[in-house]
Amino acid sequence: MASELKNLSVFDRPVPPANEMSFGIVVAEWNHEITSALLNGAVATLRAAGCADDKISVKWVPGTFELAMGAQYFAEYTNVDAVIVLGCVIQGDTRHFDFVCQGVTSGVQQMQLSWNMPIAFGVLTTNDRQQAIDRAGGRLGNKGDEAAATAIKMVALQREMEAEDNGEVATAAGAAAENHPVVN
């Protein structure tokens, strides 16, 4: 769904608790005003879900193109459960926009699959600065909020699937089933 039609800070389903999770956040320095606002949204969402400040690590990279490498550093050198990448690419007069957007998208997708780690894509690709402002805490919410919620949900899903694979009762699904038995 296009973000013109949806507030990025409103979620259709509840965000699971994140009190037992840790996150790395990689933020692009380029378009700093926008990416800082995305970072503020992501951190606020993680905190609201119960993630402690000492379980949130933030690193900066020069631009959006470098986000995938920053995510790889988190995967390689830390024990975070997920990484959130935050950047902003605004259309200009050249095709540079296309190359950066394609590169970061492919890089993040490759990272997720290679490292079996959730990497939430909080990258704005807009036609102009106003569209970026609208999606970084403006009238359309904050893509940083959405990326943090996505990271939390993907860690919860991964843990649920691992528990099921190990023959354990999945915590979220199991608790819901125990509290709401099926009645015939």
Order of alpha helices (4+ residues) and beta strands (2+ residues): beta-alpha-beta-alpha-beta-alpha-beta-alpha-beta-beta-alpha-alpha
